[in-house]
Structures are given as C-alpha cells and as structure tokens.
C-alpha cells in the first residue's frame, strides 16, 4: 500500500511539473522575440538619427565651401 501511494504521488507530481513546463518554452521565445523587436526598433531609430546628422554636416560643409 505504501508503495502504491508513493507511486501515485510521484506520478501526480511529475504530471503537474510536466504540464507547467510545457508552456515555458513558448513564454521564453515570446519574450525573446519582443526584446529583439524592441532592440531592432531602437537600432533603426539610432541609425536614422546618425544618417540625418551626417547629411546635415555634409550639407553644412557644402554650403561653407560654396561661399
């Protein structure tokens, strides 16, 4: 009887752990994708700012040369 109870408890606990762990990978992947999207958006915005700043410097240099 003790062996049966121990086996039943072990089975129930492992089933509950497996059920909880099943969706864990999906959650991690969703968080990674959200973090990657946020990082890419920030990177693209900083690239645009850098491009605009370099274009303004080039335009200012061209204007200074033409005067």
C-alpha positions as semicolon CSV with decimal commas, in nm:
position;residue;x (nm);y (nm);z (nm)
1;X;0,000;0,000;0,000
2;X;0,283;0,241;0,083
3;X;0,447;0,166;-0,249
4;X;0,121;0,234;-0,433
5;X;0,077;0,567;-0,254
6;X;0,435;0,667;-0,327
7;X;0,393;0,573;-0,693
8;X;0,066;0,764;-0,716
9;X;0,218;1,075;-0,556
10;X;0,522;1,056;-0,781
11;X;0,302;1,020;-1,090
12;X;0,077;1,312;-0,996
13;X;0,371;1,540;-0,913
14;X;0,557;1,461;-1,234
15;X;0,240;1,517;-1,438
16;X;0,187;1,859;-1,283
17;X;0,551;1,958;-1,335
18;X;0,534;1,847;-1,698
19;X;0,217;2,049;-1,751
20;X;0,376;2,362;-1,606
21;X;0,696;2,321;-1,802
22;X;0,518;2,263;-2,132
23;X;0,433;2,631;-2,192
24;X;0,761;2,762;-2,053
25;X;0,947;2,748;-2,382
26;X;0,673;2,941;-2,560
27;X;0,687;3,213;-2,296
28;X;1,064;3,242;-2,323
29;X;1,052;3,258;-2,703
30;X;0,781;3,526;-2,693
31;X;0,989;3,736;-2,453
32;X;1,300;3,692;-2,668
33;X;1,113;3,799;-2,983
34;X;0,968;4,103;-2,806
35;X;1,312;4,204;-2,676
36;X;1,465;4,153;-3,022
37;X;1,192;4,363;-3,187
38;X;1,243;4,642;-2,934
39;X;1,620;4,632;-2,984
40;X;1,588;4,638;-3,363
41;X;1,348;4,934;-3,347
42;X;1,588;5,126;-3,125
43;X;1,881;5,037;-3,350
44;X;1,696;5,151;-3,663
45;X;1,598;5,478;-3,498
46;X;1,957;5,544;-3,392
47;X;2,078;5,464;-3,745
48;X;1,827;5,712;-3,887
49;X;1,938;5,982;-3,644
50;X;2,301;5,918;-3,735
51;X;2,223;5,934;-4,107
52;X;2,031;6,260;-4,069
53;X;2,311;6,412;-3,862
54;X;2,576;6,313;-4,117
55;X;2,361;6,451;-4,401
56;X;2,325;6,781;-4,216
57;X;2,701;6,800;-4,159
58;X;2,766;6,728;-4,526
59;X;2,516;6,993;-4,632
60;X;2,675;7,246;-4,397
61;X;3,020;7,164;-4,537
62;X;2,896;7,201;-4,894
63;X;2,736;7,536;-4,808
64;X;3,056;7,658;-4,645
65;X;3,261;7,559;-4,950
66;X;3,025;7,730;-5,194
67;X;3,051;8,064;-5,008
